[in-house]
């Protein structure tokens, strides 16, 4: 139903409910689809870790087609999105990512040595 018609265009009044049915959903690229699926899976893993005791550690083992750098970036991105600041991340044995809420033994997340941090000692 056209409300007004001009030489170069026509105007029709709609409601938001009818607009949802008219506009097609845009398809995601394969890369964006994979990112969303990966972020959703990592989000579930973080939620699972939050239900575990404080000394619990969650192991994320990468599948053969996953890259470690991509997965590490995704884990840190999801941690930032969920505002899970108390989460610690460690990578060991090349294909494993450990998540914990407490310090991970043997991890490299310890405080820097005074000589190496650039802070002069008295």
Contact map, one row per residue, 1 for C-alpha under 8 A:
11100000000100000000000000000000000000000000000000000000000000000000000000000000000000000000000000000000000000000000000000
11111000011110000000000000000000000000000000000000000000000000000000000000000000000000000000000000000000000000000000000000
11111000011110000000000000000000000000000000000000000000000000000000000000000000000000000000000000000000000000000000000000
01111100011100000000000000000000000000000000000000000000000000000000000000000000000000000000000000000000000000000000000000
01111110111000000000000000000000000000000000000000000000000000000000000000000000000000000000000000000000000000000000000000
00011111110000000000000000000000000000000000000000000000000000000000000000000000000000000000000000000000000000000000000000
00001111100000000000000000000000000000000000000000000000000000000000000000000000000000000000000000000000000000000000000000
00000111110000000000000000000000000000000000000000000000000000000000000000000000000000000000000000000000000000000000000000
00001111111000000000000000000000000000000000000000000000000000000000000000000000000000000000000000000000000000000000000000
01111101111100000000000000000000000000000000000000000000000000000000000000000000000000000000000000000000000000000000000000
01111000111110000000000000000000000000000000000000000000000000000000000000000000000000000000000000000000000000000000000000
11110000011111000000000000000000000000000000000000000000000000000000000000000000000000000000000000000000000000000000000000
01100000001111100000000000000000000000000000000000000000000000000000000000000000000000000000000000000000000000000000000000
00000000000111110110000000000000000000000000000000000000000000000000000000000000000000000000000000000000000000000000000000
00000000000011111110000000000000000000000000000000000000000000000000000000000000000000000000000000000000000000000000000000
00000000000001111111000000000000000000000000000000000000000000000000000000000000000000000000000000000000000000000000000000
00000000000000111111100000000000000000000000000000000000000000000000000000000000000000000000000000000000000000000000000000
00000000000001111111110000000000000000000000000000000000000000000000000000000000000000000000000000000000000000000000000000
00000000000001111111111000000000000000000000000000000000000000000000000000000000000000000000000000000000000000000000000000
00000000000000011111111000000000000000000000000000000000000000000000000000000000000000000000000000000000000000000000000000
00000000000000001111111100000000000000000000000000000000000000000000000000000000000000000000000000000000000000000000000000
00000000000000000111111100000000000000000000000000000000000000000000000000000000000000000000000000000000000000000000000000
00000000000000000011111110000000000000000000000000000000000000000000000000000000000000000000000000000000000000000000000000
00000000000000000000111111000000000000000000000000000000000000000000000000000000000000000000000000000000000000000000000000
00000000000000000000001111100000000000000000000000000000000000000000000000000000000000000000000000000000000000000000000000
00000000000000000000000111110000000000000000000000000000000000000000000000000000000000000000000000000000000000000000000000
00000000000000000000000011111000000000000000000000000000000000000000000000000000000000000000000000000000000000000000000000
00000000000000000000000001111111100000000000000000000000000000000000000000000000000000000000000000000000000000000000000000
00000000000000000000000000111111100000000000000000000000000000000000000000000000000000000000000000000000000000000000000000
00000000000000000000000000011111110000000000000000000000000000000000000000000000000000000000000000000000000000000000000000
00000000000000000000000000011111111000000000000000000000000000000000000000000000000000000000000000000000000000000000000000
00000000000000000000000000011111111100000000000000000000000000000000000000000000000000000000000000000000000000000000000000
00000000000000000000000000011111111110000000000000000000000000000000000000000000000000000000000000000000000000000000000000
00000000000000000000000000000111111111000000000000000000000000000000000000000000000000000000000000000000000000000000000000
00000000000000000000000000000011111111100000000000000000000000000000000000000000000000000000000000000000000000000000000000
00000000000000000000000000000001111111110000000000000000000000000000000000000000000000000000000000000000000000000000000000
00000000000000000000000000000000111111111000000000000000000000000000000000000000000000000000000000000000000000000000000000
00000000000000000000000000000000011111111100000000000000000000000000000001000000000000000000000000000000000000000000000000
00000000000000000000000000000000001111111110000000000000000000000000000001100100000000000000000000000000000000000000000000
00000000000000000000000000000000000111111111000000000000000000000000000000000000000000000000000000000000000000000000000000
00000000000000000000000000000000000011111111100000000000000000000000000000000000000000000000000000000000000000000000000000
00000000000000000000000000000000000001111111110000000000000000000000000001100100000000000000000000000000000000000000000000
00000000000000000000000000000000000000111111111000000000000000000000000000000100010000000000000000000000000000000000000000
00000000000000000000000000000000000000011111111100000000000000000000000000000000000000000000000000000000000000000000000000
00000000000000000000000000000000000000001111111110000000010000000000000000000000000000000000000000000000000000000000000000
00000000000000000000000000000000000000000111111111000000000000000000000000000010000000000000000000000000000000000000000000
00000000000000000000000000000000000000000011111111100000000000000000000000000000000000000000000000000000000000000000000000
00000000000000000000000000000000000000000001111111110000000000000000000000000000000000000000000000000000000000000000000000
00000000000000000000000000000000000000000000111111110001110000000000000000000000000000000000000000110000000000000000000000
00000000000000000000000000000000000000000000011111111000000000000000000000000000000000000000000000000000000000000000000000
00000000000000000000000000000000000000000000001111111000000000000000000000000000000000000000000000000000000000000000000000
00000000000000000000000000000000000000000000000111111111000000000000000000000000000000000000000000000000000000000000000000
00000000000000000000000000000000000000000000000001111111000000000000000000000000000000000000000000000000000000000000000000
00000000000000000000000000000000000000000000000000011111000000000000000000000000000000000000000000011100000000000000000000
00000000000000000000000000000000000000000000000000011111100000000000000000000000000000000000000000011100000000000000000000
00000000000000000000000000000000000000000000000010011111110000000000000000000000000000000000000000011000000000000000000000
00000000000000000000000000000000000000000000000010000011111000000000000000000000000000000000000001111000000000000000000000
00000000000000000000000000000000000000000000100010000001111100000000000000000000000000000000000001110000000000000000000000
00000000000000000000000000000000000000000000000000000000111110000000000000000000000000000000000111100000000000000000000000
00000000000000000000000000000000000000000000000000000000011111000000000000000000000000000000000111100000000000000000000000
00000000000000000000000000000000000000000000000000000000001111100000000000000000000000000000001110000000000000000000000000
00000000000000000000000000000000000000000000000000000000000111110111000000000000000000000000001110000000000000000000000000
00000000000000000000000000000000000000000000000000000000000011111100000000000000000000000000000000000000000000000000000000
00000000000000000000000000000000000000000000000000000000000001111100000000000000000000000000000000000000000000000000000000
00000000000000000000000000000000000000000000000000000000000000111110000000000000000000000000000000000000000000000000000000
00000000000000000000000000000000000000000000000000000000000001111111011000000000000000000000000000000000000000000000000000
00000000000000000000000000000000000000000000000000000000000001001111111000000000000000000000000000000000000000000000000000
00000000000000000000000000000000000000000000000000000000000001000111111100000000000000000000011000000000000000000000000000
00000000000000000000000000000000000000000000000000000000000000000011111110000000000000000000000000000000000000000000000000
00000000000000000000000000000000000000000000000000000000000000000111111111000000000000000000000000000000000000000000000000
00000000000000000000000000000000000000000000000000000000000000000111111111100000000000000000000000000000000000000000000000
00000000000000000000000000000000000000000000000000000000000000000001111111110000000000000000000010000000000000000000000000
00000000000000000000000000000000000000000000000000000000000000000000111111111000000000000000000000000000000000000000000000
00000000000000000000000000000000000001100100000000000000000000000000011111111100000000000000000000000000000000000000000000
00000000000000000000000000000000000000100100000000000000000000000000001111111110000000000000000000000000000000000000000000
00000000000000000000000000000000000000000000000000000000000000000000000111111111000000000000000000000000000000000000000000
00000000000000000000000000000000000000000000000000000000000000000000000011111111100000000000000000000000000000000000000000
00000000000000000000000000000000000000100110000000000000000000000000000001111111110000000000000000000000000000000000000000
00000000000000000000000000000000000000000000010000000000000000000000000000111111111110100000000000000000000000000000000000
00000000000000000000000000000000000000000000000000000000000000000000000000011111111110000000000000000000000000000000000000
00000000000000000000000000000000000000000000000000000000000000000000000000001111111100000000000000000000000000000000000000
00000000000000000000000000000000000000000010000000000000000000000000000000000111111100000000000000000000000000000000000000
00000000000000000000000000000000000000000000000000000000000000000000000000000011111110000000000000000000000000000000000000
00000000000000000000000000000000000000000000000000000000000000000000000000000011111111100000000000000000000000000000000000
00000000000000000000000000000000000000000000000000000000000000000000000000000011001111100000000000000000000000000000000000
00000000000000000000000000000000000000000000000000000000000000000000000000000000000111110000000000001100000000000000000000
00000000000000000000000000000000000000000000000000000000000000000000000000000010000111111000000000111100000000000000000000
00000000000000000000000000000000000000000000000000000000000000000000000000000000000001111100000000111111000000000000000000
00000000000000000000000000000000000000000000000000000000000000000000000000000000000000111110000011110000000000000000000000
00000000000000000000000000000000000000000000000000000000000000000000000000000000000000011111000011100001001100000000000000
00000000000000000000000000000000000000000000000000000000000000000000000000000000000000001111111111000000000000000000000000
00000000000000000000000000000000000000000000000000000000000000000000000000000000000000000111111111000000000000000000000000
00000000000000000000000000000000000000000000000000000000000000000000000000000000000000000011111100000000000000000000000000
00000000000000000000000000000000000000000000000000000000000000000001000000000000000000000011111100000000000000000000000000
00000000000000000000000000000000000000000000000000000000000011000001000000000000000000000011111110000000000000000000000000
00000000000000000000000000000000000000000000000000000000001111000000000000000000000000000011111111000000000000000000000000
00000000000000000000000000000000000000000000000000000000001111000000000100000000000000001111001111100000000000000000000000
00000000000000000000000000000000000000000000000000000000111100000000000000000000000000001111000111110000000000000000000000
00000000000000000000000000000000000000000000000010000000111100000000000000000000000000111100000011111000000000000000000000
00000000000000000000000000000000000000000000000010000111110000000000000000000000000000111000000001111111000000000000000000
00000000000000000000000000000000000000000000000000000111100000000000000000000000000001110000000000111110000000000000000000
00000000000000000000000000000000000000000000000000000110000000000000000000000000000001110000000000011111000000000000000000
00000000000000000000000000000000000000000000000000000000000000000000000000000000000000010000000000011111101010000000000000
00000000000000000000000000000000000000000000000000000000000000000000000000000000000000010100000000010111111000000000000000
00000000000000000000000000000000000000000000000000000000000000000000000000000000000000000000000000000011111000000000000000
00000000000000000000000000000000000000000000000000000000000000000000000000000000000000000000000000000001111100000000000000
00000000000000000000000000000000000000000000000000000000000000000000000000000000000000000100000000000011111111000000000000
00000000000000000000000000000000000000000000000000000000000000000000000000000000000000000100000000000000011111000000000000
00000000000000000000000000000000000000000000000000000000000000000000000000000000000000000000000000000010001111100000000000
00000000000000000000000000000000000000000000000000000000000000000000000000000000000000000000000000000000001111110000000000
00000000000000000000000000000000000000000000000000000000000000000000000000000000000000000000000000000000000011111000000000
00000000000000000000000000000000000000000000000000000000000000000000000000000000000000000000000000000000000001111101100000
00000000000000000000000000000000000000000000000000000000000000000000000000000000000000000000000000000000000000111111100000
00000000000000000000000000000000000000000000000000000000000000000000000000000000000000000000000000000000000000011111111110
00000000000000000000000000000000000000000000000000000000000000000000000000000000000000000000000000000000000000001111111110
00000000000000000000000000000000000000000000000000000000000000000000000000000000000000000000000000000000000000011111111000
00000000000000000000000000000000000000000000000000000000000000000000000000000000000000000000000000000000000000011111111000
00000000000000000000000000000000000000000000000000000000000000000000000000000000000000000000000000000000000000000111111100
00000000000000000000000000000000000000000000000000000000000000000000000000000000000000000000000000000000000000000111111110
00000000000000000000000000000000000000000000000000000000000000000000000000000000000000000000000000000000000000000110011111
00000000000000000000000000000000000000000000000000000000000000000000000000000000000000000000000000000000000000000110001111
00000000000000000000000000000000000000000000000000000000000000000000000000000000000000000000000000000000000000000000000111
